[in-house]
Amino acid sequence: MACYISLVFLLGFPAVYSGSHTLKYYITMLSTAYPGLPQYSVIAYVDDVRYGRYNSDTRHAEFLIQSLMVFSEHSEGLNKQAQLIETMQKAIMNFIMDSSNMTYDINYVFQIQAACVLHEDGTVDVYEEGALDGKQLVVFDKETVEFVPVTREAVLLAQWVNKQAFAKKYKILMENRCTQHLTLYLPYIKSYLDEKVPRVKLSSSESESGTKLHCRVYGFYPRDVEVKWIKNGRDEIHSEEAAQILPNPDGTYQIRVSVGVTPEGGATYSCHIDHSSLENPLVVLFETETKNSNITYILIAVGVIVLFLAFGLGFFIQRKMKGFKDSQQSASTNEQETALQENIL
């Protein structure tokens, strides 16, 4: 069942543009109780930072970031909101089971992703989509204010949900309560993260199509960043691959920008990073692996030569010392033999 629980998280929301902020809820409902897992659970994120959770075992909304503990006095309101949504999700789960003649002997997983997006100009967008065992069923249409079936099997579910006015309740909830919480929590989450300076790692790879240079920028916050490759300090190299800004578990972000190049003698390549945490754009020069390899080989060769000379010199000295000792022993033996002969005579 763990695979089903992770599958739905592959479903994504539309891109969030610069200056916008998002509050997202990941909701999981099991058809029956399962050992070690709450039957109902919610995980909440602001701009990809996990800040809160709720489940049917504790029935208590909990903050996961210390700076948000100042809002603990309105936790009762959060609990009521979470319990209301839990009741709605249970009703939807029961309808899915009954209308599809599913047996309760098998545990099915119904999940929802819901989000409100507050844009820089003050406008609000809301999104929601539901899936069963990782297969998308319905999506929320903000224009018609109704849930639209994605598959033929979900037609009855969409009709029933719309009849219950869940779509209108959801729209009101997300456009008001969700954006209120987003506006309230965002400054505290920002102070928790502060502005984190990006770190950079450059690398290259070879293929049949040629050489690719990779600029990986990671560990930065806020999300917005500009990363580009520059040739000879002035010419921008455009990437044929779409670079995506991805979240890290600690709330920071990462991105990798790759470009194809044709190596030229004397040409230089550098990665330029512009981020709000930097006073000036960061420029990192790419050093070719050939230069590094040549230096390595030279150092290895010099080391081998030095070792060989040291060994040869030691061997030479040893041979000389042995020859000197042999000559001394030979001279001493000759003197003894001469003295012995003189005594005999």
Phi and psi in degrees as a GROMACS rama.xvg file:
@    title "Ramachandran Plot"
@    xaxis  label "Phi"
@    yaxis  label "Psi"
@TYPE xy
-59.4787  -33.6929  ALA-2
-66.2011  -37.5168  CYS-3
-65.083  -38.4195  TYR-4
-66.347  -31.3703  ILE-5
-86.5373  -24.3201  SER-6
-61.61  -42.5798  LEU-7
-65.3709  -23.3759  VAL-8
-73.1207  -4.82271  PHE-9
-77.4507  -18.411  LEU-10
-73.7921  133.275  LEU-11
-118.22  164.79  GLY-12
-99.4074  163.365  PHE-13
-57.6416  155.534  PRO-14
-61.8377  144.727  ALA-15
-99.2909  126.856  VAL-16
-86.3471  167.422  TYR-17
-54.8061  134.627  SER-18
87.3104  -8.01095  GLY-19
-92.1103  157.787  SER-20
-135.628  148.97  HIS-21
-128.989  138.736  THR-22
-114.928  123.954  LEU-23
-122.396  144.064  LYS-24
-118.803  130.101  TYR-25
-108.632  113.523  TYR-26
-113.145  132.087  ILE-27
-126.302  129.253  THR-28
-127.515  125.38  MET-29
-95.4392  144.821  LEU-30
-67.3546  -32.831  SER-31
-138.594  165.383  THR-32
-63.7279  141.86  ALA-33
-130.84  132.467  TYR-34
-56.5796  128.877  PRO-35
86.1747  -4.69336  GLY-36
-129.493  136.347  LEU-37
-68.7716  145.786  PRO-38
-67.8258  -27.1302  GLN-39
-137.735  134.767  TYR-40
-150.442  152.331  SER-41
-134.037  135.248  VAL-42
-122.098  131.743  ILE-43
-114.156  140.113  ALA-44
-129.99  143.821  TYR-45
-118.304  117.918  VAL-46
48.7221  48.01  ASP-47
69.7231  10.0657  ASP-48
-101.434  116.946  VAL-49
-72.4007  119.688  ARG-50
-121.015  -17.1568  TYR-51
-155.542  165.935  GLY-52
-155.88  161.676  ARG-53
-154.646  144.303  TYR-54
-148.785  165.042  ASN-55
-72.8577  -13.9371  SER-56
-76.0719  -48.3123  ASP-57
-89.0562  -28.2579  THR-58
49.7772  41.8891  ARG-59
-140.858  125.782  HIS-60
-75.8075  130.558  ALA-61
-127.864  132.429  GLU-62
-82.9453  141.884  PHE-63
-108.168  -1.16819  LEU-64
-118.309  129.642  ILE-65
-58.5535  -38.4056  GLN-66
-65.4766  -20.093  SER-67
-86.6561  -3.73463  LEU-68
-63.5084  -15.3814  MET-69
-66.0701  -15.6163  VAL-70
-99.3493  16.0953  PHE-71
-63.1536  -21.618  SER-72
-69.3642  -22.2433  GLU-73
-103.085  23.8696  HIS-74
-66.0248  -28.745  SER-75
-63.265  -40.4048  GLU-76
-65.2311  -37.7962  GLY-77
-64.9029  -39.8222  LEU-78
-62.249  -43.9011  ASN-79
-63.791  -40.7789  LYS-80
-64.0178  -44.6205  GLN-81
-64.5544  -39.7691  ALA-82
-69.3481  -33.5651  GLN-83
-64.2192  -45.2916  LEU-84
-66.1807  -36.239  ILE-85
-60.6162  -42.5271  GLU-86
-62.0259  -41.9294  THR-87
-63.5431  -42.2304  MET-88
-68.1567  -35.8969  GLN-89
-64.1656  -40.5213  LYS-90
-63.4525  -41.0421  ALA-91
-65.9742  -42.3086  ILE-92
-62.4931  -44.0461  MET-93
-62.9739  -38.9154  ASN-94
-64.6039  -42.5391  PHE-95
-59.6983  -44.7901  ILE-96
-64.4376  -47.5762  MET-97
-71.3491  -42.8427  ASP-98
-69.9343  -23.7125  SER-99
-102.516  6.63339  SER-100
54.3123  41.27  ASN-101
-83.8992  143.462  MET-102
-88.4503  143.269  THR-103
-80.6986  1.05647  TYR-104
-73.1766  -22.1917  ASP-105
-106.301  135.16  ILE-106
-89.2619  117.228  ASN-107
-102.3  153.142  TYR-108
-117.805  116.501  VAL-109
-107.124  128.827  PHE-110
-131.149  150.954  GLN-111
-133.34  137.491  ILE-112
-111.16  126.315  GLN-113
-130.798  144.311  ALA-114
-152.613  148.459  ALA-115
-120.679  138.5  CYS-116
-120.095  123.014  VAL-117
-103.962  112.286  LEU-118
-83.2671  165.06  HIS-119
-61.9047  -29.8008  GLU-120
-85.9363  5.46014  ASP-121
92.8205  -8.5035  GLY-122
-74.5451  156.864  THR-123
-125.74  137.28  VAL-124
-119.406  147.17  ASP-125
-128.614  145.416  VAL-126
-137.158  149.878  TYR-127
-159.181  143.013  GLU-128
-147.659  146.319  GLU-129
-121.944  149.121  GLY-130
-143.432  150.138  ALA-131
-118.607  121.278  LEU-132
50.9406  41.9371  ASP-133
83.2685  -2.26188  GLY-134
-104.6  121.285  LYS-135
-62.8434  135.485  GLN-136
-112.231  -57.3814  LEU-137
-135.312  154.596  VAL-138
-132.46  152.955  VAL-139
-86.9825  129.36  PHE-140
-101.926  108.552  ASP-141
-72.1315  -19.3722  LYS-142
-76.5586  -46.1581  GLU-143
-93.2226  -6.98472  THR-144
53.5543  58.1829  VAL-145
-155.537  163.243  GLU-146
-91.4257  134.516  PHE-147
-110.241  131.12  VAL-148
-70.9544  140.47  PRO-149
-93.8909  -31.9875  VAL-150
-120.862  163.356  THR-151
-63.5431  -33.8015  ARG-152
-66.8534  -20.2783  GLU-153
-94.0484  4.04023  ALA-154
-61.9926  -47.5528  VAL-155
-63.3815  -39.4294  LEU-156
-62.8505  -45.5873  LEU-157
-62.3808  -41.9756  ALA-158
-62.8206  -44.6326  GLN-159
-66.514  -43.4528  TRP-160
-62.121  -42.6742  VAL-161
-66.8921  -34.0656  ASN-162
-65.933  -31.6173  LYS-163
-80.2966  -1.60027  GLN-164
64.3885  25.6655  ALA-165
-63.5764  -35.4827  PHE-166
-63.5001  -43.397  ALA-167
-67.4857  -41.046  LYS-168
-62.6219  -41.1956  LYS-169
-63.9147  -44.8352  TYR-170
-60.3755  -44.1892  LYS-171
-64.0347  -43.735  ILE-172
-61.8783  -46.4372  LEU-173
-75.6714  -36.5775  MET-174
-74.171  -22.4456  GLU-175
-108.474  -69.6955  ASN-176
-63.9846  -41.8873  ARG-177
-63.2592  -47.3301  CYS-178
-68.9757  -31.8734  THR-179
-61.9698  -46.1507  GLN-180
-64.959  -40.3038  HIS-181
-59.7227  -47.756  LEU-182
-64.2996  -35.784  THR-183
-72.2506  -42.9815  LEU-184
-83.4096  -28.2614  TYR-185
-55.3469  -47.4617  LEU-186
-60.4014  -36.0057  PRO-187
-72.8768  -35.5511  TYR-188
-70.1463  -35.8051  ILE-189
-64.6962  -41.6783  LYS-190
-67.2378  -30.625  SER-191
-64.9768  -41.3643  TYR-192
-84.5838  -29.791  LEU-193
56.6505  -168.092  ASP-194
-98.7345  114.006  GLU-195
-98.0002  128.134  LYS-196
-73.8164  136.253  VAL-197
-68.9117  144.65  PRO-198
-107.351  153.108  ARG-199
-131.846  139.534  VAL-200
-136.241  125.008  LYS-201
-104.416  145.215  LEU-202
-155.183  172.566  SER-203
-140.981  161.776  SER-204
-145.146  152.214  SER-205
-113.743  142.007  GLU-206
-147.635  -179.917  SER-207
-62.9619  -28.5998  GLU-208
-81.0913  -11.7427  SER-209
132.448  -154.226  GLY-210
-100.194  137.949  THR-211
-120.819  136.388  LYS-212
-105.648  136.599  LEU-213
-120.629  130.518  HIS-214
-118.21  107.364  CYS-215
-100.822  119.445  ARG-216
-113.061  128.357  VAL-217
-147.408  165.044  TYR-218
74.054  21.4152  GLY-219
-105.397  155.914  PHE-220
-155.861  137.362  TYR-221
-69.2616  -174.219  PRO-222
-70.9672  -39.953  ARG-223
-65.8835  130.61  ASP-224
-154.987  151.042  VAL-225
-120.112  123.703  GLU-226
-127.99  128.571  VAL-227
-150.078  154.543  LYS-228
-97.1503  138.079  TRP-229
-124.705  134.458  ILE-230
-103.122  132.032  LYS-231
55.8129  28.1015  ASN-232
76.0456  2.72236  GLY-233
-144.277  -27.215  ARG-234
-101.011  119.204  ASP-235
-76.4456  136.593  GLU-236
-101.49  119.218  ILE-237
-83.8215  136.333  HIS-238
-85.5058  136.642  SER-239
-82.5367  -13.632  GLU-240
-100.696  137.437  GLU-241
-75.186  120.268  ALA-242
-89.5158  131.954  ALA-243
-111.365  139.122  GLN-244
-86.1586  119.442  ILE-245
-113.244  147.215  LEU-246
-80.2637  147.911  PRO-247
-101.54  158.374  ASN-248
-59.3964  -26.3348  PRO-249
-87.7653  6.69201  ASP-250
95.3519  -8.99811  GLY-251
-85.2274  -177.531  THR-252
-130.03  166.19  TYR-253
-144.679  157.031  GLN-254
-154.288  147.515  ILE-255
-127.4  124.207  ARG-256
-112.598  122.478  VAL-257
-119.382  141.326  SER-258
-135.549  147.542  VAL-259
-91.516  134.867  GLY-260
-134.465  157.212  VAL-261
-110.435  109.338  THR-262
-55.667  132.017  PRO-263
-128.123  145.002  GLU-264
-63.2348  128.067  GLY-265
83.2936  -7.64628  GLY-266
-76.0667  144.485  ALA-267
-118.803  149.096  THR-268
-131.15  136.603  TYR-269
-142.437  148.852  SER-270
-101.445  127.929  CYS-271
-109.982  128.209  HIS-272
-122.7  126.213  ILE-273
-119.471  120.708  ASP-274
-145.384  151.407  HIS-275
-62.9648  -21.7889  SER-276
-79.309  -8.11022  SER-277
-104.097  135.581  LEU-278
-68.0767  -39.0462  GLU-279
-132.76  153.236  ASN-280
-55.3561  142.468  PRO-281
-91.0311  128.882  LEU-282
-118.354  120.869  VAL-283
-117.848  119.463  VAL-284
-82.1005  133.883  LEU-285
-86.5613  124.154  PHE-286
-101.729  125.757  GLU-287
-64.5668  147.992  THR-288
-67.8193  -23.5604  GLU-289
-62.8716  -45.0405  THR-290
-61.7625  -46.084  LYS-291
-62.4393  -40.0568  ASN-292
-66.4195  -42.1584  SER-293
-61.6994  -42.8902  ASN-294
-61.7242  -42.3948  ILE-295
-61.6747  -45.9283  THR-296
-63.2218  -40.1921  TYR-297
-62.841  -44.394  ILE-298
-62.3589  -40.088  LEU-299
-64.5461  -43.3114  ILE-300
-62.8992  -44.2486  ALA-301
-61.8886  -40.7904  VAL-302
-61.8699  -42.5242  GLY-303
-64.3633  -42.3009  VAL-304
-63.3136  -45.4103  ILE-305
-60.5791  -42.9032  VAL-306
-63.4237  -41.8201  LEU-307
-64.0315  -43.8379  PHE-308
-63.5924  -41.7915  LEU-309
-62.9825  -42.1498  ALA-310
-65.4595  -43.9908  PHE-311
-64.2163  -41.9897  GLY-312
-63.7938  -41.119  LEU-313
-63.4429  -42.3958  GLY-314
-63.8234  -40.998  PHE-315
-63.1796  -45.9581  PHE-316
-62.7248  -40.2337  ILE-317
-61.9635  -43.0423  GLN-318
-64.4646  -42.0235  ARG-319
-61.8662  -45.5523  LYS-320
-62.6104  -40.067  MET-321
-65.0236  -41.4741  LYS-322
-63.9078  -39.1214  GLY-323
-65.1615  -42.4142  PHE-324
-65.4756  -40.0808  LYS-325
-62.3671  -39.808  ASP-326
-68.6348  -37.6071  SER-327
-64.8646  -44.2994  GLN-328
-62.262  -39.0648  GLN-329
-65.8539  -41.5819  SER-330
-65.4466  -41.2492  ALA-331
-64.3821  -38.8604  SER-332
-66.3804  -41.0115  THR-333
-63.9834  -40.0235  ASN-334
-64.1322  -41.7812  GLU-335
-63.8683  -42.3478  GLN-336
-64.3344  -38.4226  GLU-337
-65.3077  -43.0838  THR-338
-64.7099  -37.9343  ALA-339
-64.8048  -41.7209  LEU-340
-65.3843  -40.1439  GLN-341
-63.2139  -39.4568  GLU-342
-65.8219  -39.5881  ASN-343
-66.7092  -40.8159  ILE-344
